[in-house]
Amino acid sequence: MRSQPIDSILADPTTPALLKQQLTAILKIRAFASEKLHLPDNRSYTYYADLERPFAVWSVFATPAFSLKPKQWCFLIIGCVSYRGHFTETAATALSLELRAQDYDVYVAGIAAYSTLGWFNDPVLNTMLTWPKPQIMGLIFHELAHQKLYIPDDTAFNEAFAMVLENVGVSLWLTQYGTPEDIRDYQQWQQRQTEFTEIVLNTRNHLQQIYQRNLSSSDMQIAKIAAFDQLRKQYVKLKQRWGGYNGYDTWFGGDLNNAKLLSVATYQDYVPAFRALLAQVGNDLPAFYNKVTQLGKLSKEERQVELSTHRE
């Protein structure tokens, strides 16, 4: 209901100059998504809405204390997902307290945008515009990828597919329009993201081994605490290598637990497999989409087996 056509906002003489500049760039990005990435050509991201809040939704991730299997919530149409979104932080916090009382590990994350999977014209949101331009365009490509293909009941599959489209799209854009400085900054950001993801997934894998062992609850808790202490130490070393870059301090702030690991793993687990699949078709996006669509027709278990055969 807050959405307005971007063209109208640009024509309004009272629109701030910075907002005009950002929205003009986004219209160019939106056209690029359809023309070069073959993503849905519709009115999504041709509207703007100021939600007057810092995030579009707050998502709640939860796992048992000694398991990395996510709690799932199931809905009509979209199926089951490994998180639950709320439009207010208060509601998300209330759910997190309920889950903690049931001995779940819980993480509440503010989310800048989400896809309605083509049911509505998703607008550009004020929550997106605080990010650097490559991250804004990556978010648009990511959410349009969900409109391109969404498989009910398989969050990891959907998010990894969208992550690959996000990275491919930004790289193609920068190759065509970016300055050498833009490309260098994005590559540096990608490298840091890769290194951060690596230590998180390594910790996840280590904890999976711990939870499968025949240990008492107290010994399991001791081993769990030690694993997260080691993760913090690894992050300190990364920051030193990064020259003090602190972009992940917020994530490492507060409690580290299984659910917080899940918030990263959900998006990253199948990314290498999708990248390998894209490489196998010579980076031809229509051919890639056909391959992924065929995977989507398999059962979840069959998809997991098939993706495990693809390696970068």
MARVOFI-694152 format. One line per 5 residues: their letters; for each residue x, y negated, z negated of N, C-alpha, C. Coordinates in Angstrom, 1 decimal. Layout:
A) X:Y:Z:X:Y:Z:X:Y:Z | ...
END
This chain:
MRSQP) 0.8:1.2:0.0:0.0:0.0:0.0:0.9:-1.3:0.0 | 2.1:-1.1:-0.5:3.0:-2.3:-0.5:3.7:-2.5:0.9 | 3.6:-1.5:1.8:4.3:-1.5:3.0:3.9:-2.7:4.0 | 4.9:-3.3:4.6:4.7:-4.3:5.6:5.5:-4.0:6.8 | 5.1:-4.2:8.0:5.9:-4.0:9.2:7.2:-4.8:9.1
IDSIL) 8.3:-4.2:9.4:9.6:-4.9:9.3:9.6:-6.1:10.3 | 9.0:-5.9:11.5:8.9:-7.0:12.4:8.2:-8.3:11.8 | 7.2:-8.0:11.1:6.5:-9.2:10.4:7.3:-9.8:9.4 | 8.1:-9.0:8.6:8.9:-9.6:7.6:10.1:-10.4:8.2 | 10.6:-9.9:9.4:11.7:-10.7:10.1:11.1:-12.0:10.6
ADPTT) 9.9:-12.0:11.0:9.3:-13.2:11.6:8.9:-14.3:10.5 | 8.9:-13.9:9.3:8.4:-14.7:8.2:9.6:-15.6:7.8 | 9.5:-17.0:7.9:10.6:-17.9:7.6:11.0:-17.9:6.1 | 10.1:-17.4:5.3:10.4:-17.3:3.8:11.2:-16.1:3.4 | 11.4:-15.1:4.3:12.2:-13.9:4.0:13.7:-14.3:3.8
PALLK) 14.2:-13.8:2.7:15.7:-14.1:2.4:16.6:-13.7:3.5 | 17.6:-14.4:3.8:18.5:-14.1:4.9:19.2:-12.7:4.8 | 19.6:-12.3:3.5:20.2:-11.0:3.4:19.2:-9.9:3.7 | 18.0:-10.0:3.3:17.0:-9.0:3.6:16.7:-8.9:5.1 | 16.7:-10.1:5.7:16.5:-10.0:7.2:17.7:-9.3:7.9
QQLTA) 18.9:-9.6:7.4:20.1:-8.9:8.0:20.0:-7.4:7.8 | 19.6:-7.0:6.5:19.6:-5.6:6.3:18.5:-4.9:7.1 | 17.3:-5.5:7.2:16.2:-4.8:7.9:16.5:-4.8:9.4 | 17.1:-5.9:9.9:17.5:-5.9:11.4:18.4:-4.7:11.7 | 19.4:-4.5:10.8:20.3:-3.3:11.0:19.6:-2.0:10.9
ILKIR) 18.6:-1.9:10.0:17.9:-0.7:9.8:17.0:-0.3:11.0 | 16.4:-1.3:11.7:15.7:-1.0:12.9:16.6:-0.4:13.9 | 17.8:-0.9:14.0:18.8:-0.4:15.0:19.2:1.1:14.6 | 19.3:1.3:13.3:19.6:2.7:12.8:18.5:3.6:13.1 | 17.3:3.1:12.9:16.1:3.9:13.2:16.0:4.4:14.6
AFASE) 16.3:3.4:15.5:16.3:3.8:17.0:17.4:4.8:17.3 | 18.5:4.6:16.7:19.6:5.5:16.9:19.3:7.0:16.4 | 18.5:7.1:15.3:18.1:8.4:14.8:17.3:9.2:15.8 | 16.4:8.5:16.5:15.6:9.2:17.5:16.4:9.4:18.8 | 17.1:8.4:19.3:17.8:8.5:20.6:19.0:9.4:20.6
KLHLP) 19.8:9.4:19.5:21.0:10.1:19.5:21.0:11.4:18.7 | 20.2:11.4:17.6:20.1:12.6:16.8:18.9:13.4:17.1 | 18.0:12.9:17.9:16.8:13.7:18.3:15.9:14.0:17.1 | 15.9:13.0:16.2:15.0:13.1:15.0:13.7:12.5:15.3 | 12.6:12.8:14.5:11.3:12.3:14.9:11.2:10.8:15.3
DNRSY) 10.5:10.6:16.3:10.3:9.2:16.8:8.9:8.8:16.4 | 8.8:8.1:15.3:7.5:7.7:14.7:7.7:6.4:14.0 | 6.8:6.0:13.2:6.9:4.6:12.6:7.5:4.7:11.2 | 8.0:5.8:10.8:8.8:5.9:9.5:10.0:5.0:9.6 | 10.2:4.2:8.5:11.4:3.3:8.4:11.3:2.1:9.4
TYYAD) 10.1:1.8:9.9:9.8:0.6:10.6:9.0:-0.3:9.7 | 8.7:0.1:8.5:8.0:-0.7:7.4:8.9:-0.9:6.2 | 8.6:-1.9:5.4:9.4:-2.2:4.2:8.5:-2.3:3.0 | 8.9:-1.8:1.9:8.1:-1.9:0.7:9.0:-2.2:-0.5 | 8.6:-3.2:-1.3:9.3:-3.5:-2.5:8.5:-2.9:-3.7
LERPF) 9.1:-1.9:-4.3:8.4:-1.1:-5.3:8.5:-1.8:-6.7 | 9.4:-2.8:-6.8:9.6:-3.6:-8.0:10.0:-2.6:-9.2 | 10.8:-1.6:-8.8:11.4:-0.7:-9.8:12.7:-0.2:-9.2 | 13.7:0.3:-10.0:15.0:0.7:-9.5:15.0:1.9:-8.7 | 14.1:2.8:-8.9:14.0:4.1:-8.1:12.6:4.4:-7.6
AVWSV) 12.6:5.2:-6.5:11.3:5.6:-6.0:10.6:6.6:-6.9 | 11.4:7.6:-7.4:10.9:8.6:-8.3:12.1:9.0:-9.2 | 11.7:9.6:-10.3:12.7:10.2:-11.2:12.4:11.7:-11.2 | 13.5:12.5:-10.8:13.3:13.9:-10.6:13.9:14.7:-11.8 | 13.2:15.7:-12.3:13.6:16.5:-13.4:14.1:17.8:-12.9
FATPA) 15.3:18.2:-13.3:15.9:19.5:-13.0:16.0:20.2:-14.3 | 15.8:21.5:-14.2:15.8:22.3:-15.5:16.3:23.7:-15.2 | 17.0:24.3:-16.1:17.5:25.7:-16.1:17.4:26.3:-17.5 | 17.3:27.6:-17.7:17.5:28.2:-19.0:18.9:27.8:-19.5 | 19.1:27.9:-20.8:20.4:27.5:-21.4:21.6:28.4:-20.9
FSLKP) 21.3:29.6:-20.6:22.4:30.5:-20.2:22.1:31.1:-18.8 | 21.6:30.3:-17.9:21.3:30.7:-16.6:21.4:29.5:-15.6 | 21.8:29.8:-14.4:21.8:28.8:-13.4:20.6:28.9:-12.4 | 19.6:29.7:-12.7:18.5:29.8:-11.9:17.5:28.7:-12.2 | 17.2:27.8:-11.2:16.4:26.7:-11.5:15.0:27.0:-11.8
KQWCF) 14.4:26.2:-12.7:13.0:26.2:-12.9:12.3:25.7:-11.7 | 11.2:26.3:-11.2:10.6:25.8:-10.0:9.2:25.3:-10.3 | 8.7:24.3:-9.5:7.4:23.8:-9.6:6.7:24.0:-8.2 | 5.5:24.5:-8.2:4.9:24.9:-6.9:3.6:24.0:-6.7 | 3.5:23.6:-5.4:2.4:22.7:-5.0:1.8:23.2:-3.7
LIIGC) 0.6:22.7:-3.5:0.0:23.0:-2.2:0.8:22.3:-1.1 | 0.8:22.9:0.1:1.4:22.4:1.3:2.9:22.6:1.3 | 3.6:22.0:0.3:5.1:22.0:0.4:5.7:23.2:-0.3 | 4.9:24.0:-1.0:5.4:25.2:-1.6:6.1:24.9:-2.9 | 7.1:25.7:-3.2:7.9:25.5:-4.5:9.2:24.8:-4.3
VSYRG) 9.5:23.9:-5.3:10.8:23.2:-5.2:11.5:23.3:-6.6 | 12.8:23.0:-6.5:13.6:23.2:-7.7:13.8:22.0:-8.6 | 12.8:21.1:-8.5:12.8:19.9:-9.3:11.3:19.4:-9.4 | 11.1:18.4:-10.3:9.7:17.8:-10.3:9.9:16.3:-10.4 | 9.3:15.6:-9.4:9.4:14.2:-9.4:8.3:13.5:-10.1
HFTET) 8.6:12.3:-10.7:7.6:11.5:-11.4:7.8:10.0:-10.9 | 6.7:9.3:-10.8:6.8:7.9:-10.3:7.2:6.9:-11.5 | 7.3:7.4:-12.7:7.8:6.6:-13.8:8.8:7.3:-14.6 | 9.8:6.6:-15.1:10.8:7.2:-15.9:10.2:7.7:-17.2 | 9.2:7.1:-17.7:8.6:7.5:-18.9:8.0:8.9:-18.8
AATAL) 7.3:9.2:-17.7:6.7:10.5:-17.5:7.8:11.6:-17.3 | 8.9:11.2:-16.6:10.0:12.2:-16.4:10.6:12.5:-17.7 | 10.8:11.4:-18.5:11.5:11.6:-19.8:10.6:12.5:-20.7 | 9.3:12.3:-20.7:8.3:13.1:-21.5:8.4:14.6:-21.1 | 8.5:14.8:-19.8:8.6:16.2:-19.4:10.0:16.8:-19.8
SLELR) 11.0:16.0:-19.7:12.3:16.5:-20.1:12.4:16.9:-21.6 | 11.7:16.1:-22.4:11.6:16.4:-23.8:10.9:17.7:-24.1 | 9.8:17.9:-23.4:9.0:19.2:-23.5:9.9:20.4:-23.1 | 10.6:20.2:-22.0:11.5:21.4:-21.6:12.6:21.6:-22.5 | 13.2:20.6:-23.1:14.3:20.7:-24.0:13.8:21.4:-25.3
AQDYD) 12.6:21.2:-25.7:12.0:21.8:-26.8:11.8:23.3:-26.6 | 11.8:23.7:-25.3:11.7:25.1:-24.9:13.0:25.7:-24.6 | 14.1:25.0:-25.0:15.5:25.5:-24.9:16.0:25.5:-23.4 | 15.4:24.6:-22.6:16.0:24.4:-21.2:17.1:23.4:-21.2 | 18.1:23.6:-20.4:19.0:22.5:-20.0:18.2:21.6:-19.0
VYVAG) 18.3:20.3:-19.2:17.5:19.4:-18.4:18.3:18.2:-18.0 | 18.0:17.7:-16.8:18.7:16.5:-16.2:17.6:15.7:-15.5 | 17.6:14.4:-15.8:16.6:13.5:-15.1:17.5:12.6:-14.2 | 17.1:12.5:-13.0:17.9:11.7:-12.0:17.0:10.7:-11.3 | 17.4:9.5:-11.2:16.7:8.5:-10.4:17.0:8.7:-8.9
IAAYS) 15.9:8.7:-8.1:16.0:9.0:-6.7:15.6:7.8:-5.9 | 16.4:7.4:-4.9:16.1:6.2:-4.2:15.0:6.3:-3.2 | 14.8:7.5:-2.6:13.7:7.7:-1.6:13.4:9.1:-1.5 | 12.3:9.4:-0.8:12.0:10.8:-0.5:11.1:10.9:0.7 | 11.0:12.0:1.3:10.3:12.2:2.6:8.9:12.7:2.2
TLGWF) 7.9:12.1:2.9:6.5:12.7:2.8:6.3:13.7:4.0 | 7.4:14.1:4.6:7.4:15.2:5.6:6.5:14.9:6.8 | 6.3:13.6:7.1:5.6:13.2:8.3:4.1:13.0:8.0 | 3.6:13.2:6.8:2.2:13.0:6.4:1.9:11.5:6.4 | 2.9:10.7:6.1:2.7:9.2:6.1:3.9:8.6:6.8
NDPVL) 3.8:7.3:7.1:5.0:6.5:7.6:5.8:6.1:6.5 | 6.9:6.8:6.2:7.8:6.5:5.1:8.4:5.1:5.3 | 8.3:4.2:4.3:8.9:2.9:4.5:10.4:2.8:4.0 | 11.1:1.9:4.5:12.3:1.5:3.8:11.9:0.9:2.5 | 12.7:1.2:1.4:12.4:0.8:0.1:13.5:-0.2:-0.5
NTMLT) 13.1:-1.0:-1.3:14.1:-1.9:-2.0:15.1:-1.1:-2.8 | 14.7:0.1:-3.2:15.6:1.0:-4.0:16.8:1.5:-3.1 | 16.6:1.4:-1.8:17.7:1.9:-0.9:18.7:0.8:-0.6 | 18.3:-0.4:-0.8:19.1:-1.5:-0.2:20.3:-2.0:-1.0 | 20.5:-1.4:-2.2:21.6:-1.7:-3.1:22.8:-0.9:-2.6
WPKPQ) 22.7:0.1:-1.8:23.7:1.0:-1.3:24.5:0.4:-0.2 | 25.8:0.8:0.0:26.5:0.4:1.2:25.8:0.9:2.5 | 26.0:0.2:3.6:25.3:0.5:4.8:25.4:2.0:5.3 | 26.6:2.6:5.2:26.7:4.0:5.7:25.8:4.9:4.8 | 25.7:4.6:3.5:24.8:5.4:2.6:23.4:5.2:2.9
IMGLI) 23.0:4.0:3.3:21.6:3.7:3.6:21.2:4.4:4.9 | 22.1:4.3:5.9:21.8:5.1:7.2:21.8:6.6:6.9 | 22.7:7.1:6.1:22.7:8.5:5.8:21.4:8.9:5.1 | 20.9:8.1:4.2:19.6:8.4:3.6:18.5:8.5:4.6 | 18.4:7.5:5.5:17.4:7.5:6.5:17.5:8.8:7.4
FHELA) 18.7:9.1:7.8:18.9:10.4:8.6:18.5:11.6:7.8 | 18.8:11.6:6.5:18.5:12.7:5.7:17.0:12.9:5.6 | 16.3:11.9:5.3:14.8:12.0:5.1:14.1:12.3:6.4 | 14.6:11.8:7.5:14.0:12.1:8.8:14.3:13.6:9.2 | 15.4:14.1:8.7:15.7:15.5:8.9:14.6:16.4:8.2
HQKLY) 14.1:16.0:7.1:13.1:16.7:6.4:11.8:16.7:7.2 | 11.6:15.6:8.0:10.4:15.6:8.9:10.6:16.5:10.1 | 11.9:16.6:10.5:12.2:17.5:11.6:11.9:18.9:11.3 | 12.4:19.4:10.1:12.3:20.8:9.7:12.2:20.9:8.2 | 11.2:21.5:7.7:11.0:21.7:6.3:10.4:23.1:6.1
IPDDT) 11.1:24.0:5.3:10.7:25.3:5.0:10.2:25.4:3.6 | 8.9:25.7:3.4:8.3:25.8:2.1:9.1:26.8:1.2 | 9.3:26.5:0.0:9.8:27.4:-1.0:11.3:27.7:-0.9 | 12.1:26.8:-0.2:13.5:27.0:0.0:14.2:25.6:-0.1 | 14.3:25.1:-1.3:14.9:23.8:-1.5:16.4:23.7:-1.0
AFNEA) 17.2:24.7:-1.3:18.6:24.7:-1.0:18.7:24.7:0.5 | 18.0:25.4:1.3:18.0:25.4:2.7:17.7:24.1:3.3 | 16.6:23.5:2.8:16.1:22.2:3.3:17.1:21.1:3.1 | 17.7:21.1:1.9:18.6:20.0:1.5:19.9:20.1:2.2 | 20.4:21.3:2.4:21.7:21.5:3.1:21.5:21.1:4.5
FAMVL) 20.4:21.5:5.2:20.2:21.1:6.6:20.2:19.5:6.7 | 19.5:18.9:5.8:19.4:17.4:5.8:20.7:16.8:5.5 | 21.5:17.4:4.6:22.8:16.8:4.3:23.7:16.9:5.5 | 23.7:17.9:6.3:24.5:18.0:7.5:24.1:17.0:8.5 | 22.8:16.8:8.7:22.3:15.8:9.6:22.7:14.4:9.2
ENVGV) 22.7:14.2:7.9:23.1:12.9:7.3:24.6:12.6:7.7 | 25.4:13.6:7.4:26.9:13.4:7.7:27.2:13.2:9.2 | 26.5:14.1:10.0:26.7:14.0:11.4:26.3:12.6:12.0 | 25.1:12.2:11.5:24.5:11.0:12.0:25.4:9.8:11.7 | 25.9:9.7:10.4:26.7:8.6:10.0:28.0:8.6:10.8
SLWLT) 28.6:9.7:11.0:29.9:9.8:11.7:29.7:9.4:13.2 | 28.6:9.8:13.8:28.3:9.4:15.2:28.1:7.9:15.3 | 27.4:7.3:14.3:27.1:5.9:14.3:28.4:5.1:14.2 | 29.2:5.5:13.3:30.5:4.8:13.0:31.4:4.9:14.2 | 31.4:6.1:14.9:32.2:6.2:16.1:31.8:5.2:17.2
QYGTP) 30.5:5.0:17.3:30.0:4.1:18.3:30.0:2.6:17.9 | 29.7:2.3:16.6:29.5:0.9:16.2:30.5:0.5:15.1 | 31.1:1.4:14.4:31.9:1.0:13.2:33.2:0.4:13.6 | 33.7:-0.4:12.7:35.1:-0.9:12.8:36.1:0.1:12.2 | 37.3:0.0:12.5:38.3:0.9:11.9:38.2:0.9:10.3
EDIRD) 37.9:-0.2:9.8:37.8:-0.3:8.3:36.5:0.4:7.8 | 35.4:0.3:8.6:34.2:1.1:8.2:34.5:2.6:8.2 | 35.2:3.0:9.3:35.4:4.5:9.4:36.3:4.9:8.3 | 37.4:4.1:8.0:38.3:4.5:6.9:37.6:4.6:5.6 | 36.7:3.6:5.3:36.0:3.6:4.0:35.0:4.8:3.9
YQQWQ) 34.4:5.1:5.0:33.4:6.2:4.9:34.2:7.6:4.8 | 35.3:7.7:5.5:36.0:8.9:5.4:36.6:9.1:3.9 | 37.0:8.0:3.3:37.4:8.0:2.0:36.3:8.4:1.0 | 35.1:7.9:1.3:34.0:8.2:0.4:33.6:9.7:0.6 | 33.7:10.2:1.8:33.4:11.6:2.1:34.4:12.5:1.4
QRQTE) 35.7:12.1:1.4:36.7:12.9:0.8:36.5:13.0:-0.7 | 36.1:11.9:-1.3:35.8:11.9:-2.8:34.6:12.7:-3.1 | 33.6:12.6:-2.2:32.4:13.4:-2.4:32.7:14.9:-2.3 | 33.5:15.3:-1.4:33.9:16.7:-1.2:34.7:17.2:-2.4 | 35.6:16.4:-3.0:36.4:16.8:-4.1:35.5:16.8:-5.4
FTEIV) 34.6:15.9:-5.5:33.7:15.9:-6.7:32.8:17.2:-6.6 | 32.3:17.5:-5.4:31.4:18.6:-5.2:32.2:19.9:-5.5 | 33.4:20.0:-5.1:34.2:21.2:-5.3:34.4:21.5:-6.8 | 34.7:20.5:-7.6:34.9:20.8:-9.0:33.6:21.2:-9.7 | 32.5:20.6:-9.2:31.2:20.9:-9.8:30.8:22.4:-9.4
LNTRN) 30.9:22.7:-8.1:30.6:24.1:-7.7:31.5:25.1:-8.3 | 32.8:24.8:-8.5:33.7:25.8:-9.1:33.2:26.0:-10.6 | 32.8:24.9:-11.2:32.3:25.1:-12.6:31.0:25.9:-12.6 | 30.2:25.7:-11.7:28.9:26.5:-11.5:29.3:27.9:-11.4 | 30.2:28.2:-10.5:30.6:29.6:-10.2:31.2:30.3:-11.5
HLQQI) 32.0:29.5:-12.2:32.6:30.0:-13.4:31.6:30.3:-14.5 | 30.6:29.4:-14.6:29.5:29.7:-15.6:28.7:30.9:-15.2 | 28.4:31.1:-13.9:27.7:32.2:-13.5:28.3:33.5:-14.0 | 29.7:33.6:-13.9:30.4:34.7:-14.3:30.3:34.9:-15.9 | 30.3:33.8:-16.6:30.2:33.8:-18.0:28.8:34.4:-18.4
YQRNL) 27.8:33.9:-17.8:26.4:34.2:-18.1:26.1:35.7:-17.8 | 26.9:36.3:-16.9:26.6:37.7:-16.5:27.4:38.7:-17.5 | 28.2:38.1:-18.3:28.9:39.0:-19.3:28.1:39.3:-20.5 | 28.4:40.4:-21.1:27.7:40.9:-22.3:28.2:40.2:-23.5 | 27.9:38.9:-23.7:28.3:38.1:-24.8:27.2:37.8:-25.8
SSSDM) 27.5:37.5:-27.0:26.5:37.0:-27.9:26.2:35.6:-27.6 | 25.0:35.1:-28.0:24.6:33.7:-27.7:25.7:32.7:-28.2 | 26.2:32.9:-29.4:27.2:32.0:-29.9:28.5:32.0:-29.1 | 28.9:33.2:-28.7:30.1:33.2:-27.8:29.8:32.6:-26.4 | 28.6:32.8:-25.9:28.2:32.3:-24.7:28.2:30.7:-24.7
QIAKI) 27.8:30.2:-25.9:27.7:28.7:-26.0:29.1:28.2:-26.1 | 30.0:28.9:-26.8:31.4:28.4:-26.9:32.1:28.4:-25.5 | 31.9:29.4:-24.7:32.4:29.5:-23.4:31.8:28.4:-22.5 | 30.5:28.1:-22.6:29.9:27.1:-21.9:30.4:25.7:-22.2 | 30.6:25.4:-23.4:31.2:24.1:-23.8:32.6:24.0:-23.3
AAFDQ) 33.4:25.0:-23.3:34.7:25.0:-22.8:34.7:24.7:-21.3 | 33.8:25.3:-20.6:33.7:25.1:-19.1:33.4:23.7:-18.8 | 32.5:23.1:-19.5:32.2:21.7:-19.3:33.3:20.7:-19.7 | 34.0:21.1:-20.8:35.2:20.3:-21.2:36.2:20.3:-20.1 | 36.4:21.5:-19.5:37.4:21.6:-18.4:36.9:20.7:-17.2
LRKQY) 35.6:20.7:-16.9:35.1:19.9:-15.8:35.4:18.4:-16.0 | 35.2:18.0:-17.2:35.5:16.5:-17.5:37.0:16.3:-17.3 | 37.9:17.2:-17.7:39.3:17.0:-17.6:39.7:16.9:-16.1 | 39.0:17.8:-15.3:39.3:17.8:-13.8:38.8:16.4:-13.2 | 37.7:15.9:-13.7:37.3:14.6:-13.2:38.3:13.5:-13.6
VKLKQ) 38.8:13.5:-14.7:39.8:12.5:-15.1:41.0:12.6:-14.2 | 41.4:13.8:-13.8:42.6:13.9:-12.9:42.2:13.4:-11.5 | 40.9:13.6:-11.1:40.5:13.1:-9.8:40.5:11.6:-9.8 | 40.0:11.0:-10.9:40.0:9.5:-10.9:41.4:8.9:-10.9 | 42.3:9.6:-11.5:43.7:9.1:-11.4:44.2:9.2:-10.0
RWGGY) 43.9:10.3:-9.3:44.3:10.4:-7.9:43.6:9.4:-7.0 | 42.4:9.0:-7.4:41.6:8.1:-6.6:42.0:6.6:-7.0 | 43.0:6.4:-7.8:43.4:5.1:-8.2:42.4:4.4:-9.1 | 41.7:5.2:-9.9:40.8:4.6:-10.9:39.3:4.5:-10.4 | 39.0:4.9:-9.1:37.7:4.8:-8.6:36.7:5.5:-9.6
NGYDT) 35.6:4.8:-10.0:34.8:5.3:-11.0:33.3:5.6:-10.6 | 33.2:5.9:-9.3:31.8:6.0:-8.7:31.0:7.2:-9.3 | 31.7:8.1:-10.0:30.9:9.3:-10.5:30.8:9.2:-12.1 | 31.2:8.1:-12.6:31.2:7.9:-14.1:29.8:8.1:-14.6 | 28.8:7.6:-13.9:27.4:7.7:-14.4:27.0:9.1:-14.5
WFGGD) 27.3:9.9:-13.5:27.0:11.3:-13.4:27.6:12.1:-14.6 | 28.9:11.7:-14.9:29.6:12.4:-16.0:29.2:11.8:-17.4 | 28.5:10.7:-17.4:28.0:10.1:-18.7:27.0:11.0:-19.3 | 26.9:11.0:-20.6:25.9:11.8:-21.3:26.1:13.2:-21.2 | 25.1:14.0:-21.3:25.2:15.5:-21.5:25.5:16.1:-20.1
LNNAK) 26.5:17.0:-20.1:26.8:17.9:-19.0:26.2:19.2:-19.3 | 25.4:19.7:-18.3:24.7:21.0:-18.6:24.4:21.7:-17.3 | 23.8:22.9:-17.3:23.4:23.6:-16.2:22.6:22.9:-15.2 | 21.6:22.1:-15.7:20.7:21.4:-14.8:21.3:20.3:-14.0 | 22.3:19.7:-14.6:23.1:18.6:-13.9:23.9:19.2:-12.8
LLSVA) 24.5:20.4:-13.1:25.2:21.1:-12.0:24.2:21.5:-10.8 | 23.0:21.9:-11.2:22.0:22.3:-10.2:21.7:21.1:-9.3 | 21.6:19.9:-9.8:21.3:18.7:-9.0:22.3:18.5:-7.9 | 23.5:19.0:-8.0:24.5:18.9:-7.0:24.4:20.1:-6.1 | 24.4:21.3:-6.7:24.5:22.6:-6.0:23.3:22.7:-5.0
TYQDY) 22.1:22.2:-5.5:20.9:22.3:-4.6:21.1:21.7:-3.3 | 21.9:20.7:-3.2:22.1:19.9:-1.9:23.3:20.5:-1.1 | 24.2:21.2:-1.8:25.5:21.5:-1.2:25.7:23.0:-0.8 | 25.0:23.9:-1.4:25.3:25.3:-1.3:25.5:25.8:0.1 | 24.5:25.5:1.0:24.6:26.0:2.4:25.2:25.0:3.4
VPAFR) 25.7:23.9:2.9:26.3:22.9:3.9:27.4:23.6:4.7 | 28.3:24.3:4.2:29.4:24.9:5.1:28.8:25.8:6.1 | 27.7:26.6:5.8:27.1:27.5:6.8:26.4:26.7:7.9 | 25.7:25.6:7.6:25.1:24.8:8.6:26.1:24.1:9.5 | 27.2:23.7:8.9:28.3:23.1:9.7:28.9:24.1:10.7
ALLAQ) 29.1:25.3:10.2:29.6:26.3:11.1:28.6:26.6:12.2 | 27.3:26.7:11.9:26.3:26.9:12.9:26.3:25.8:13.9 | 26.5:24.6:13.5:26.5:23.4:14.4:27.8:23.5:15.3 | 28.9:23.9:14.8:30.1:24.1:15.5:30.0:25.2:16.6 | 29.3:26.2:16.2:29.1:27.4:17.1:28.3:27.0:18.4
VGNDL) 27.5:26.0:18.3:26.7:25.6:19.5:27.3:24.3:20.1 | 28.6:24.1:19.8:29.3:23.0:20.4:28.8:21.6:20.0 | 28.3:21.5:18.8:27.8:20.3:18.3:26.6:19.7:19.1 | 25.9:20.6:19.8:24.7:20.3:20.5:23.5:20.3:19.6 | 23.0:19.1:19.3:22.0:19.0:18.2:20.7:19.7:18.6
PAFYN) 20.1:19.6:19.9:18.9:20.3:20.2:19.1:21.8:20.0 | 20.3:22.3:20.5:20.6:23.8:20.3:20.7:24.1:18.8 | 21.3:23.3:18.0:21.4:23.5:16.6:20.0:23.5:16.0 | 19.1:22.6:16.4:17.7:22.6:15.8:17.0:23.9:16.1 | 17.2:24.4:17.4:16.6:25.7:17.8:17.1:26.8:16.9
KVTQL) 18.4:26.9:16.6:19.0:27.9:15.8:18.4:27.8:14.4 | 18.3:26.6:13.8:17.8:26.5:12.5:16.3:26.8:12.4 | 15.6:26.4:13.4:14.2:26.8:13.4:14.0:28.3:13.4 | 14.8:29.0:14.1:14.7:30.5:14.1:15.1:31.0:12.7 | 16.0:30.4:12.1:16.3:30.8:10.7:15.1:30.6:9.8
GKLSK) 14.5:29.5:10.0:13.3:29.2:9.2:12.2:30.1:9.3 | 12.1:30.9:10.4:11.1:31.9:10.5:11.4:33.2:9.8 | 12.6:33.4:9.3:12.9:34.5:8.5:12.4:34.4:7.1 | 12.4:35.5:6.4:12.1:35.4:4.9:13.3:34.7:4.2 | 13.1:34.3:3.0:14.1:33.6:2.3:15.3:34.5:2.1
EERQV) 15.1:35.7:1.8:16.2:36.7:1.6:17.0:36.9:2.9 | 16.3:37.0:4.0:16.9:37.2:5.3:17.7:35.9:5.7 | 17.2:34.8:5.4:17.9:33.5:5.7:19.2:33.5:4.9 | 19.2:33.9:3.6:20.4:33.9:2.8:21.4:34.8:3.3 | 21.0:36.0:3.8:22.0:36.9:4.4:22.6:36.3:5.7
ELSTH) 21.7:35.8:6.5:22.2:35.2:7.8:23.1:34.0:7.6 | 22.8:33.1:6.6:23.7:32.0:6.4:25.0:32.4:5.8 | 25.0:33.5:5.0:26.3:34.0:4.4:27.3:34.5:5.5 | 26.8:34.8:6.7:27.7:35.2:7.8:28.3:34.1:8.5 | 27.9:32.9:8.2:28.5:31.7:8.9:29.5:31.0:8.0
RE) 30.6:30.8:8.5:31.7:30.1:7.7:32.3:29.0:8.6 | 32.7:27.9:7.9:33.4:26.9:8.7:34.8:27.4:9.1
END
